[in-house]
Amino acid sequence: MIQLTVKGKPSHVRHLANDPEYLFAMEFHDLTKQTTRIGKENVAVKVTTLIRPEQWKQLLQMIADGGDTLSDANEIMMEGKMDHLPEEVYTFAPRRIMYRSHSQQRQEEKDKDLQNKSTVSKRVVQLHAKYDGVCQKCSQRCDKKVVTIKKIQSKMGIICPDCKNETVFSVRDVKGQLQQELLQRNLFSTKQEILSYFQQFCSQFVLASHQTTDRIYWTWDKTVLCRTVHVSQEGMVYKVQLQQGKGILPEKPKPQVTIEGTTYQIYHSLTEMRMDRIRALSDVQKAIIKEEEIQEQVRYYENEKTFSEKIIVKKKENAKRYEVLSGYASYQAAKKIKLRHIDVTVVKVINQQI
């Protein structure tokens, strides 16, 4: 028997309506969001796990206990065995299921930070406190994790990474998208004003992190606009964290879809929903589809356990149920097969609260 472990976020969850033993198939097919191990060796393969009803309840309870929901679950880990290794998708029934919540991950990261801080030598801590974190050559403020001890004029002092490497660093530019969002929010008036602000920020506040490709500056002063500033080693400011929970810029683009001339924001790209949470099609919607289209979706589902036509739903305004915007034939096929759950894409009108 071959021991397998898959860890990460499933790319898709399929309901196995006609399977007598398994309730769901969890697909870990996005290799960027999962890691798979055979024995002690990591392998880049797609994995599908078959979940029994009692295991599904156990997983949902673990996710709820972690303060998360299925749609935003963090990291699921499953262990099981296989008789042989297939050529494509590795499919197995897990014997053990574990869950790592967002809060648990944050705590682990905090503990790791504390451990990293504790590894800084006592001498560095002492000198960092003595000189208030200021580089004794260029006066750049630094976190104790990035400074180096150096003898300066017969005294032991601390220096920043640039002085250690005998290089000169300066902020030379700001990424175009970041500039645009700062101007759109009326936080600055001109591009030159933005550049001057970041040049002053990085010279005045703390060099908190220094990596091969980038560096991070941080301020303790909550009255200034930014809390952290991310800069490439070439001097390009590419990301900032604003103060008081006002977010990170530039913002990630929100996926959208246009249906019959109306543009919606995608709220869940793929999630499972009970059929009774979705309103039946109206007579107008039913008139659009043909019986052959419904039968085609029924046949497709019988072979693939999914529909070829995506079902897109939107929450009905001032109601608890959802309405179908697209995928009418698939929805009617699901009713014909008498599925209790279906996979849907949930959208909302831009700026609408769900």
Residue frames relative to the residue before (quaternion, step in Angstrom):
aa qw qx qy qz dx dy dz
M 1.0000 0.0000 0.0000 0.0000 0.00 0.00 0.00
I 0.3014 -0.7602 0.5560 0.1488 3.58 -1.04 0.86
Q 0.3218 -0.7628 0.5370 0.1620 3.58 -0.76 1.11
L 0.0374 -0.8040 0.5933 -0.0122 3.60 -0.80 1.06
T 0.0385 -0.7578 0.6503 0.0382 3.54 -1.22 0.64
V 0.0445 -0.7761 0.6288 0.0193 3.58 -0.87 0.98
K 0.0324 -0.8075 0.5876 -0.0413 3.57 -0.91 0.97
G 0.5544 0.6074 -0.4465 0.3527 3.58 -0.89 0.92
K 0.6292 -0.5066 0.4185 0.4151 3.54 -1.20 -0.65
P 0.4267 -0.7001 0.4994 0.2798 3.62 -0.81 0.93
S 0.4152 -0.7035 0.5202 0.2491 3.56 -1.06 0.76
H 0.7983 0.0096 0.0263 0.6016 3.58 1.19 -0.48
V 0.1389 -0.7585 0.6303 0.0899 3.57 -1.17 0.67
R 0.1187 -0.8129 0.5693 0.0322 3.59 -0.63 1.14
H 0.3512 -0.7148 0.5651 0.2154 3.56 -1.01 0.84
L 0.2362 -0.7763 0.5725 0.1178 3.59 -0.75 1.08
A 0.1810 -0.8595 0.4686 0.0944 3.54 0.38 1.29
N 0.7942 0.3324 -0.1577 0.4836 3.58 0.94 -0.84
D 0.5038 0.6469 -0.4314 0.3763 3.60 1.24 0.19
P 0.3967 -0.7569 0.4645 0.2322 3.63 -0.66 1.04
E 0.7548 0.3994 -0.2059 0.4779 3.61 1.15 -0.53
Y 0.7986 0.2638 -0.1160 0.5283 3.58 0.91 -0.92
L 0.3735 -0.7517 0.5109 0.1855 3.55 -1.02 0.90
F 0.8136 0.0589 0.0096 0.5784 3.57 0.97 -0.90
A 0.2226 -0.7017 0.6514 0.1840 3.51 -1.38 0.38
M 0.1542 -0.7832 0.5981 0.0707 3.57 -0.67 1.12
E 0.1889 -0.8122 0.5482 0.0648 3.55 -0.57 1.22
F 0.1106 -0.7561 0.6440 0.0366 3.55 -0.81 1.09
H 0.1690 0.8421 -0.4862 0.1607 3.56 0.52 1.23
D 0.6119 0.5025 -0.3586 0.4944 3.60 1.27 -0.15
L 0.3033 -0.8099 0.4760 0.1599 3.56 -0.20 1.30
T 0.6007 0.5575 -0.3683 0.4389 3.61 1.24 -0.26
K 0.7463 0.3851 -0.2083 0.5013 3.59 1.23 -0.37
Q 0.7586 0.2835 -0.1964 0.5528 3.59 1.22 0.26
T 0.1558 -0.7394 0.6403 0.1381 3.52 -1.32 0.37
T 0.1482 -0.7842 0.5995 0.0600 3.55 -1.01 0.84
R 0.1111 -0.7939 0.5971 0.0298 3.53 -0.99 0.91
I 0.1456 -0.7371 0.6530 0.0949 3.55 -1.02 0.89
G 0.7780 -0.0172 -0.0585 0.6252 3.53 -0.29 1.28
K 0.7485 -0.3206 0.2586 0.5197 3.59 -0.52 -1.18
E 0.6042 0.5773 -0.3421 0.4297 3.59 1.31 0.08
N 0.3790 -0.7135 0.5466 0.2202 3.59 -0.91 0.97
V 0.0319 -0.7909 0.6111 -0.0105 3.58 -0.98 0.93
A 0.3634 -0.7250 0.5441 0.2152 3.59 -1.09 0.73
V 0.3118 0.7413 -0.5284 0.2720 3.57 0.08 1.31
K 0.4811 -0.6281 0.5229 0.3170 3.54 -1.28 0.43
V 0.1155 -0.8064 0.5797 0.0191 3.56 -0.97 0.90
T 0.0778 -0.7514 0.6521 0.0648 3.55 -1.15 0.74
T 0.1411 -0.7924 0.5898 0.0668 3.58 -0.81 1.01
L 0.3036 -0.7519 0.5651 0.1523 3.56 -1.01 0.90
I 0.1593 -0.8386 0.5207 0.0172 3.55 -0.53 1.23
R 0.3431 -0.7305 0.5578 0.1934 3.56 -0.84 1.02
P 0.6788 -0.5102 0.3271 0.4147 3.63 -1.16 0.47
E 0.6867 0.4774 -0.3021 0.4574 3.60 0.88 -0.89
Q 0.6254 0.5236 -0.3390 0.4688 3.60 1.11 -0.63
W 0.6196 0.5466 -0.3362 0.4520 3.57 1.07 -0.77
K 0.6500 0.5028 -0.3116 0.4770 3.58 0.96 -0.87
Q 0.6400 0.5318 -0.3151 0.4564 3.57 1.01 -0.87
L 0.6642 0.5028 -0.3032 0.4627 3.59 0.94 -0.89
L 0.6517 0.5114 -0.3173 0.4615 3.59 0.91 -0.89
Q 0.6486 0.5130 -0.3193 0.4628 3.58 1.03 -0.78
M 0.6430 0.5168 -0.3239 0.4633 3.60 0.99 -0.81
I 0.6450 0.5123 -0.3174 0.4698 3.58 1.01 -0.83
A 0.6624 0.4983 -0.3015 0.4711 3.59 0.96 -0.89
D 0.6418 0.5258 -0.3222 0.4559 3.60 0.99 -0.82
G 0.6779 0.4819 -0.2850 0.4765 3.58 1.15 -0.59
G 0.5329 -0.6539 0.3908 0.3685 3.57 1.30 0.03
D 0.5958 0.5614 -0.3601 0.4475 3.59 1.25 0.35
T 0.3389 -0.6882 0.5859 0.2613 3.56 -1.36 -0.04
L 0.6800 -0.5001 0.3362 0.4177 3.56 -1.23 0.39
S 0.6654 0.5318 -0.3110 0.4216 3.60 0.97 -0.85
D 0.7888 0.2422 -0.1501 0.5446 3.62 1.09 -0.60
A 0.2109 0.8112 -0.5186 0.1686 3.58 1.20 0.56
N 0.4651 -0.7193 0.4563 0.2410 3.55 -1.06 0.80
E 0.8066 -0.2093 0.1965 0.5167 3.61 0.01 -1.25
I 0.1297 -0.7837 0.6068 0.0282 3.55 -0.71 1.17
M 0.0926 -0.7929 0.6005 0.0463 3.58 -0.96 0.86
M 0.0267 -0.8042 0.5930 -0.0293 3.57 -0.85 1.00
E 0.1319 -0.7819 0.6072 0.0506 3.53 -1.03 0.90
G 0.1810 0.7806 -0.5843 0.1280 3.56 -1.05 0.77
K 0.4003 -0.7060 0.5313 0.2431 3.56 -1.32 -0.12
M 0.1523 -0.7628 0.6221 0.0886 3.53 -1.29 0.56
D 0.5231 -0.6361 0.4691 0.3189 3.55 -1.20 0.59
H 0.7979 -0.0182 0.0520 0.6002 3.58 1.05 -0.79
L 0.4752 -0.6571 0.5029 0.2991 3.57 -1.27 0.30
P 0.3191 -0.7562 0.5369 0.1951 3.62 -0.65 1.05
E 0.6230 -0.5577 0.3934 0.3822 3.57 -1.28 0.19
E 0.8003 0.2658 -0.1353 0.5201 3.61 0.97 -0.78
V 0.8437 0.0210 0.0146 0.5362 3.61 -0.29 -1.25
Y 0.3147 -0.7315 0.5766 0.1828 3.57 -0.90 0.99
T 0.0370 -0.8150 0.5777 -0.0250 3.60 -0.56 1.16
F 0.1770 0.7817 -0.5836 0.1305 3.58 -0.83 0.99
A 0.4242 -0.6594 0.5570 0.2740 3.54 -1.33 0.39
P 0.3581 -0.7706 0.4776 0.2231 3.62 -0.43 1.13
R 0.3368 -0.7202 0.5713 0.2037 3.54 -1.13 0.74
R 0.7862 0.1590 -0.0702 0.5931 3.56 1.21 -0.52
I 0.0734 -0.7860 0.6138 0.0095 3.57 -0.95 0.97
M 0.0078 -0.7859 0.6181 -0.0165 3.57 -0.94 0.94
Y 0.1775 -0.7857 0.5855 0.0913 3.56 -1.24 0.44
R 0.1609 -0.7639 0.6215 0.0660 3.54 -1.05 0.93
S 0.2826 -0.8095 0.4968 0.1348 3.56 -0.32 1.30
H 0.6654 -0.4760 0.3853 0.4269 3.55 -1.33 0.23
S 0.6725 0.5007 -0.3053 0.4514 3.60 0.91 -0.93
Q 0.6295 0.5253 -0.3310 0.4671 3.59 1.05 -0.74
Q 0.6488 0.5118 -0.3185 0.4644 3.59 0.99 -0.83
R 0.6463 0.5183 -0.3245 0.4565 3.58 0.97 -0.86
Q 0.6519 0.5123 -0.3147 0.4622 3.57 1.00 -0.84
E 0.6401 0.5220 -0.3215 0.4630 3.58 1.00 -0.83
E 0.6527 0.5065 -0.3127 0.4687 3.58 1.03 -0.80
K 0.6239 0.5248 -0.3333 0.4735 3.58 1.08 -0.74
D 0.6531 0.5128 -0.3079 0.4644 3.56 0.96 -0.92
K 0.6407 0.5212 -0.3218 0.4630 3.57 1.06 -0.79
D 0.6330 0.5279 -0.3270 0.4623 3.57 1.03 -0.82
L 0.6527 0.5116 -0.3115 0.4640 3.55 0.99 -0.89
Q 0.6415 0.5217 -0.3168 0.4647 3.55 1.04 -0.82
N 0.6422 0.5212 -0.3186 0.4631 3.57 1.03 -0.84
K 0.6493 0.5195 -0.3160 0.4568 3.54 1.01 -0.86
S 0.6661 0.5182 -0.3073 0.4397 3.55 1.03 -0.82
T 0.6321 0.5421 -0.3381 0.4384 3.59 1.23 -0.43
V 0.4954 0.6233 -0.4455 0.4094 3.60 1.26 -0.17
S 0.5066 -0.6891 0.4224 0.3001 3.58 -0.74 1.04
K 0.6066 -0.5761 0.4125 0.3606 3.54 -1.17 0.65
R 0.6256 0.5481 -0.3417 0.4375 3.59 1.06 -0.74
V 0.6329 0.5148 -0.3262 0.4775 3.60 1.03 -0.80
V 0.6389 0.5284 -0.3219 0.4572 3.58 0.95 -0.90
Q 0.6677 0.5112 -0.3013 0.4496 3.58 0.91 -0.93
L 0.7057 0.4525 -0.2688 0.4743 3.58 0.85 -0.97
H 0.6052 0.5524 -0.3484 0.4552 3.58 1.07 -0.70
A 0.6673 0.4797 -0.2928 0.4888 3.57 0.99 -0.85
K 0.6382 0.5523 -0.3272 0.4250 3.58 0.97 -0.87
Y 0.7846 0.3034 -0.1509 0.5192 3.58 0.93 -0.93
D 0.4537 -0.7202 0.4263 0.3061 3.59 1.30 0.32
G 0.6704 -0.5444 0.2851 0.4159 3.57 1.08 0.79
V 0.5280 0.6502 -0.3985 0.3737 3.59 1.25 0.18
C 0.4644 -0.6677 0.5126 0.2753 3.57 -0.87 1.02
Q 0.4061 -0.7562 0.4687 0.2089 3.56 -0.79 1.05
K 0.6588 0.4813 -0.3229 0.4797 3.59 1.27 0.04
C 0.8364 0.1623 -0.0581 0.5203 3.61 0.82 -1.00
S 0.4586 -0.7230 0.4050 0.3209 3.60 1.36 -0.06
Q 0.3802 0.7020 -0.5099 0.3204 3.62 1.19 0.40
R 0.3834 -0.6972 0.5525 0.2483 3.59 -0.93 0.91
C 0.0461 -0.8201 0.5694 -0.0314 3.58 -0.92 0.93
D 0.4751 -0.5924 0.5604 0.3307 3.52 -1.31 0.43
K 0.5944 -0.6050 0.3906 0.3579 3.59 -1.09 0.64
K 0.5890 0.5911 -0.3747 0.4040 3.61 1.20 -0.41
V 0.7523 0.4120 -0.2250 0.4622 3.61 1.11 -0.53
V 0.5932 0.6036 -0.3720 0.3814 3.62 1.20 -0.27
T 0.2376 -0.7364 0.6163 0.1463 3.53 -1.35 0.38
I 0.4271 -0.6832 0.5273 0.2698 3.59 -1.06 0.77
K 0.0963 0.7888 -0.6005 0.0888 3.58 -0.91 0.94
K 0.4449 -0.6771 0.5209 0.2687 3.54 -1.11 0.75
I 0.0010 0.7978 -0.5997 0.0622 3.55 -0.66 1.18
Q 0.8363 -0.1052 0.0200 0.5377 3.57 -0.62 1.19
S 0.7235 -0.4768 0.1983 0.4581 3.52 0.85 1.18
K 0.6741 0.4271 -0.3122 0.5155 3.61 1.26 0.20
M 0.4574 -0.6630 0.5154 0.2924 3.56 -1.15 0.67
G 0.0462 0.8018 -0.5919 0.0678 3.56 -0.82 1.04
I 0.4565 -0.6486 0.5189 0.3188 3.57 -1.30 -0.23
I 0.0972 -0.7824 0.6126 0.0563 3.55 -1.16 0.68
C 0.5252 -0.6348 0.4741 0.3105 3.57 -1.23 0.55
P 0.6892 -0.4822 0.3262 0.4314 3.64 -1.22 0.24
D 0.6398 0.5352 -0.3415 0.4330 3.61 1.01 -0.73
C 0.6726 0.4719 -0.2983 0.4857 3.58 0.96 -0.82
K 0.6033 0.5509 -0.3522 0.4567 3.56 1.10 -0.66
N 0.7533 0.3785 -0.1952 0.5012 3.58 0.96 -0.94
E 0.3702 -0.7515 0.4595 0.2949 3.56 1.37 -0.04
T 0.4714 0.6269 -0.4662 0.4092 3.55 0.91 1.05
V 0.3160 -0.7161 0.5862 0.2090 3.56 -1.30 0.35
F 0.1144 -0.8051 0.5805 0.0408 3.58 -0.77 1.04
S 0.0931 0.7782 -0.6195 0.0438 3.55 -1.11 0.70
V 0.4814 -0.6264 0.5242 0.3179 3.56 -1.20 0.56
R 0.1360 -0.8419 0.5215 0.0257 3.57 -0.55 1.21
D 0.8172 0.0206 0.0409 0.5746 3.59 1.09 -0.64
V 0.2729 -0.7240 0.6071 0.1808 3.56 -1.36 0.23
K 0.5458 -0.6418 0.4278 0.3274 3.58 -0.86 0.97
G 0.5987 -0.6373 0.3626 0.3223 3.56 -0.93 0.99
Q 0.6743 0.4965 -0.3048 0.4538 3.58 0.88 -0.93
L 0.6384 0.5151 -0.3208 0.4735 3.58 1.05 -0.78
Q 0.6206 0.5364 -0.3340 0.4643 3.60 0.97 -0.82
Q 0.6709 0.5240 -0.2956 0.4336 3.55 0.87 -1.03
E 0.6930 0.4727 -0.2882 0.4618 3.60 0.88 -0.90
L 0.6253 0.5262 -0.3396 0.4657 3.60 1.06 -0.68
L 0.6662 0.4837 -0.2954 0.4846 3.59 1.03 -0.77
Q 0.6440 0.5316 -0.3223 0.4459 3.60 1.00 -0.82
R 0.6925 0.4507 -0.2688 0.4950 3.58 1.11 -0.64
N 0.4190 -0.7320 0.4378 0.3113 3.57 1.33 0.07
L 0.3468 0.7347 -0.5063 0.2892 3.58 1.06 0.76
F 0.7683 0.1062 -0.0727 0.6270 3.57 1.28 -0.43
S 0.4514 -0.6961 0.4942 0.2596 3.55 -1.26 0.40
T 0.8137 0.0948 -0.0182 0.5732 3.59 1.02 -0.79
K 0.6289 -0.5348 0.4100 0.3877 3.56 -1.29 0.34
Q 0.6283 0.5355 -0.3351 0.4541 3.57 1.05 -0.72
E 0.6198 0.5395 -0.3321 0.4632 3.57 1.09 -0.73
I 0.6284 0.5314 -0.3228 0.4675 3.58 1.05 -0.80
L 0.6724 0.5009 -0.2971 0.4569 3.58 0.84 -1.00
S 0.6579 0.5124 -0.3101 0.4566 3.59 0.92 -0.88
Y 0.6228 0.5488 -0.3397 0.4422 3.58 1.02 -0.81
F 0.7170 0.4479 -0.2672 0.4624 3.59 0.79 -0.99
Q 0.5932 0.5496 -0.3665 0.4601 3.59 1.08 -0.58
Q 0.6798 0.4729 -0.2832 0.4837 3.56 0.97 -0.86
F 0.6164 0.5630 -0.3388 0.4340 3.58 1.00 -0.88
C 0.7303 0.4541 -0.2508 0.4444 3.58 0.75 -1.06
S 0.6701 0.4679 -0.3123 0.4843 3.60 1.11 -0.47
Q 0.7053 0.4837 -0.2565 0.4504 3.57 1.14 -0.65
F 0.7932 0.3308 -0.1552 0.4871 3.57 0.94 -0.87
V 0.7546 -0.4797 0.2704 0.3569 3.56 -1.38 0.05
L 0.3264 -0.6701 0.6294 0.2196 3.54 -1.07 0.84
A 0.1322 -0.8583 0.4951 0.0266 3.56 -0.12 1.35
S 0.8010 0.0663 -0.0142 0.5948 3.59 1.12 -0.61
H 0.0387 -0.7894 0.6126 -0.0101 3.56 -1.04 0.85
Q 0.0198 0.8118 -0.5787 0.0756 3.56 -0.34 1.32
T 0.7388 -0.4178 0.2863 0.4446 3.56 -1.31 0.04
T 0.8084 0.2900 -0.1289 0.4957 3.58 0.89 -0.95
D 0.8281 0.0814 -0.0305 0.5537 3.60 1.09 -0.46
R 0.2175 -0.7454 0.6143 0.1402 3.53 -1.37 0.09
I 0.2385 -0.7618 0.5884 0.1288 3.57 -1.25 0.53
Y 0.1625 -0.7550 0.6299 0.0827 3.53 -1.02 0.94
W 0.1117 -0.8078 0.5787 -0.0072 3.56 -1.02 0.90
T 0.1527 -0.7866 0.5897 0.1015 3.56 -1.14 0.63
W 0.4086 -0.6887 0.5535 0.2289 3.52 -1.21 0.70
D 0.6010 0.5940 -0.3362 0.4159 3.59 1.27 -0.39
K 0.2536 -0.8154 0.5060 0.1212 3.59 -0.36 1.24
T 0.5812 0.5966 -0.3773 0.4048 3.60 1.24 -0.09
V 0.6206 0.5364 -0.3582 0.4459 3.60 1.20 -0.30
L 0.6964 -0.5221 0.3122 0.3807 3.57 -1.25 0.47
C 0.8143 0.2397 -0.0912 0.5207 3.59 0.75 -1.08
R 0.3610 -0.7042 0.5680 0.2262 3.53 -1.24 0.60
T 0.7919 0.0035 0.0074 0.6106 3.59 0.95 -0.88
V 0.1488 -0.7653 0.6221 0.0722 3.55 -1.20 0.66
H 0.1959 -0.7851 0.5822 0.0788 3.58 -0.76 1.10
V 0.0150 -0.8125 0.5796 -0.0609 3.56 -0.73 1.12
S 0.4290 -0.6672 0.5354 0.2902 3.59 -1.01 0.76
Q 0.6137 -0.5604 0.3989 0.3875 3.58 -1.20 0.39
E 0.6089 0.5257 -0.3574 0.4744 3.60 1.28 -0.15
G 0.5970 -0.6119 0.3474 0.3853 3.60 1.28 -0.02
M 0.5092 0.6334 -0.4246 0.3991 3.61 1.23 0.41
V 0.2854 -0.7302 0.5963 0.1726 3.61 -0.70 1.10
Y 0.0364 -0.8518 0.5222 -0.0186 3.60 -0.55 1.12
K 0.8077 0.0706 -0.0437 0.5838 3.62 1.19 -0.30
V 0.0374 -0.7894 0.6122 0.0239 3.58 -1.12 0.70
Q 0.2582 -0.7091 0.6278 0.1908 3.52 -1.28 0.50
L 0.3290 -0.7602 0.5301 0.1810 3.55 -0.70 1.11
Q 0.5915 -0.5852 0.4269 0.3541 3.56 -1.24 0.42
Q 0.8554 0.2359 -0.1422 0.4386 3.53 -1.45 0.27
G 0.6822 -0.5484 0.2898 0.3871 3.56 0.89 0.98
K 0.4069 0.7363 -0.4582 0.2871 3.60 1.16 0.52
G 0.6813 -0.5551 0.2646 0.3971 3.54 1.24 0.39
I 0.4758 -0.6345 0.5396 0.2827 3.48 -1.47 -0.02
L 0.1294 -0.7768 0.6131 0.0632 3.56 -1.02 0.85
P 0.5211 -0.2066 -0.8280 0.0153 1.55 -1.99 1.50
E 0.5365 -0.6292 0.4587 0.3254 3.55 -1.14 0.68
K 0.5053 -0.6159 0.5006 0.3387 3.54 -1.18 0.58
P 0.4944 -0.6595 0.4628 0.3262 3.63 -0.90 0.82
K 0.3496 -0.7383 0.5411 0.1998 3.56 -0.94 0.92
P 0.4453 -0.7107 0.4669 0.2805 3.63 -0.69 1.03
Q 0.1020 -0.7978 0.5938 0.0221 3.55 -1.05 0.81
V 0.1180 -0.7581 0.6347 0.0925 3.54 -1.33 0.32
T 0.2485 -0.7640 0.5785 0.1407 3.58 -1.06 0.77
I 0.0209 -0.7887 0.6129 -0.0424 3.56 -0.80 1.11
E 0.8434 -0.1031 0.0171 0.5269 3.56 -0.68 1.19
G 0.7712 -0.4034 0.1893 0.4547 3.54 0.85 1.02
T 0.6678 0.4512 -0.3021 0.5091 3.60 1.28 -0.12
T 0.2764 -0.7679 0.5588 0.1471 3.57 -0.88 0.98
Y 0.1066 -0.7914 0.6017 0.0165 3.55 -0.87 1.06
Q 0.4101 -0.6603 0.5651 0.2766 3.53 -1.29 0.44
I 0.3936 -0.7123 0.5254 0.2483 3.60 -0.88 0.92
Y 0.2390 -0.7937 0.5508 0.0975 3.56 -0.63 1.20
H 0.7530 -0.0091 0.0040 0.6580 3.59 1.09 -0.83
S 0.3699 -0.7489 0.4994 0.2302 3.60 -0.57 1.09
L 0.7843 -0.0932 0.0565 0.6107 3.58 1.11 -0.62
T 0.1939 0.7653 -0.5928 0.1588 3.54 -0.70 1.08
E 0.4678 -0.6680 0.5017 0.2885 3.53 -1.22 0.44
M 0.0248 -0.8076 0.5887 -0.0233 3.58 -0.97 0.86
R 0.4977 -0.6378 0.4977 0.3128 3.56 -1.10 0.74
M 0.5544 -0.6280 0.4330 0.3329 3.57 -1.01 0.79
D 0.6710 0.5161 -0.3194 0.4259 3.60 1.00 -0.73
R 0.5982 0.5429 -0.3720 0.4573 3.61 1.26 -0.03
I 0.6749 0.4583 -0.2795 0.5064 3.58 1.31 -0.10
R 0.4518 -0.6910 0.4999 0.2615 3.57 -0.88 0.97
A 0.5404 -0.6047 0.4754 0.3410 3.55 -1.15 0.67
L 0.5941 -0.5759 0.4188 0.3742 3.56 -1.17 0.53
S 0.4737 -0.6442 0.5154 0.3081 3.54 -1.14 0.63
D 0.6709 -0.4851 0.3614 0.4289 3.59 -1.25 0.26
V 0.6229 0.5419 -0.3361 0.4532 3.58 1.06 -0.75
Q 0.6694 0.4912 -0.2978 0.4711 3.59 0.95 -0.88
K 0.6429 0.5284 -0.3211 0.4521 3.58 0.98 -0.83
A 0.6510 0.5438 -0.3147 0.4260 3.57 1.04 -0.81
I 0.6011 0.5916 -0.3519 0.4059 3.58 1.19 -0.51
I 0.7549 0.3953 -0.2018 0.4828 3.58 1.02 -0.82
K 0.3573 -0.7195 0.5592 0.2048 3.52 -1.23 0.62
E 0.6287 -0.5525 0.3948 0.3791 3.55 -1.20 0.55
E 0.6147 0.5557 -0.3539 0.4336 3.61 1.07 -0.70
E 0.6308 0.5372 -0.3309 0.4517 3.59 1.07 -0.74
I 0.6394 0.5143 -0.3184 0.4746 3.57 1.04 -0.80
Q 0.6666 0.5020 -0.3017 0.4611 3.59 0.91 -0.93
E 0.6151 0.5478 -0.3394 0.4543 3.57 1.09 -0.72
Q 0.6670 0.4842 -0.2948 0.4836 3.59 1.01 -0.81
V 0.6038 0.5479 -0.3518 0.4599 3.60 1.08 -0.69
R 0.6743 0.4853 -0.2938 0.4727 3.59 0.88 -0.95
Y 0.6406 0.5261 -0.3288 0.4524 3.58 0.95 -0.84
Y 0.6645 0.5014 -0.3108 0.4588 3.59 0.94 -0.87
E 0.6310 0.5461 -0.3378 0.4354 3.60 0.97 -0.80
N 0.7163 0.4308 -0.2450 0.4912 3.59 1.09 -0.69
E 0.8144 0.2991 -0.1092 0.4852 3.58 0.89 -0.99
K 0.3459 -0.7527 0.4835 0.2830 3.62 1.28 -0.29
T 0.7083 0.2788 -0.2680 0.5906 3.56 1.14 0.70
F 0.4717 -0.6614 0.4974 0.3044 3.59 -1.26 0.21
S 0.4900 -0.6620 0.4781 0.3050 3.58 -1.10 0.65
E 0.7083 0.3863 -0.2338 0.5426 3.57 1.21 -0.53
K 0.4029 -0.7383 0.4926 0.2236 3.58 -0.65 1.14
I 0.2938 -0.7346 0.5864 0.1737 3.57 -1.04 0.85
I 0.0763 -0.8003 0.5947 -0.0001 3.57 -0.64 1.17
V 0.0436 -0.8172 0.5743 -0.0219 3.57 -0.75 1.07
K 0.1514 -0.7549 0.6320 0.0881 3.53 -1.32 0.49
K 0.5043 -0.6462 0.4730 0.3230 3.56 -1.01 0.78
K 0.4565 -0.6799 0.5085 0.2660 3.53 -0.88 1.02
E 0.5223 -0.6651 0.4332 0.3118 3.57 -0.85 0.97
N 0.8436 0.0482 -0.0934 0.5266 3.57 -0.94 1.02
A 0.6442 0.4670 -0.3392 0.5018 3.59 1.06 0.73
K 0.5122 -0.6543 0.4691 0.2992 3.56 -1.28 0.33
R 0.6985 0.4711 -0.2688 0.4668 3.57 1.20 -0.46
Y 0.4405 -0.6920 0.5224 0.2329 3.52 -1.33 0.44
E 0.2623 -0.7417 0.5924 0.1736 3.56 -1.23 0.48
V 0.4675 -0.6759 0.4989 0.2751 3.56 -1.13 0.71
L 0.1994 -0.7863 0.5773 0.0931 3.57 -0.84 1.03
S 0.7932 -0.0030 0.0440 0.6074 3.57 1.11 -0.71
G 0.7107 0.4127 -0.3224 0.4698 3.56 -1.13 0.65
Y 0.1427 0.8387 -0.5135 0.1119 3.56 1.09 0.74
A 0.6659 0.5126 -0.3130 0.4426 3.59 0.89 -0.93
S 0.6472 0.5111 -0.3211 0.4655 3.59 0.98 -0.81
Y 0.6453 0.5208 -0.3230 0.4561 3.57 0.98 -0.84
Q 0.6737 0.4800 -0.3001 0.4750 3.60 0.90 -0.89
A 0.6138 0.5358 -0.3451 0.4660 3.59 1.10 -0.67
A 0.6314 0.5331 -0.3274 0.4583 3.59 1.02 -0.81
K 0.6445 0.5027 -0.3174 0.4808 3.59 1.05 -0.75
K 0.6487 0.5305 -0.3136 0.4465 3.56 1.00 -0.85
I 0.6878 0.4536 -0.2667 0.5001 3.58 1.04 -0.83
K 0.3395 -0.7632 0.4651 0.2931 3.58 1.33 -0.39
L 0.1766 0.7782 -0.5706 0.1941 3.54 0.85 1.03
R 0.3653 -0.7197 0.5450 0.2272 3.55 -1.11 0.67
H 0.7778 0.1563 -0.0831 0.6031 3.58 1.20 -0.58
I 0.0434 -0.7849 0.6169 0.0373 3.57 -1.15 0.62
D 0.4706 -0.6360 0.5272 0.3100 3.55 -1.28 0.44
V 0.0107 0.8067 -0.5887 0.0503 3.57 -0.83 1.00
T 0.3298 -0.6534 0.6273 0.2660 3.51 -1.41 0.22
V 0.2075 -0.7874 0.5718 0.0999 3.58 -0.72 1.08
V 0.0407 -0.7914 0.6099 0.0014 3.56 -0.86 1.01
K 0.1356 -0.7672 0.6166 0.1128 3.54 -1.30 0.20
V 0.5735 -0.5416 0.4728 0.3928 3.51 -1.26 0.43
I 0.5690 -0.6174 0.4086 0.3579 3.59 -0.89 0.90
N 0.8189 0.1601 -0.2068 0.5109 3.54 -0.94 1.15
Q 0.4976 0.6291 -0.4510 0.3914 3.63 1.23 0.15
Q 0.3528 -0.7139 0.5630 0.2211 3.60 -1.08 0.73
I 0.1935 -0.7651 0.6028 0.1178 3.59 -1.05 0.84
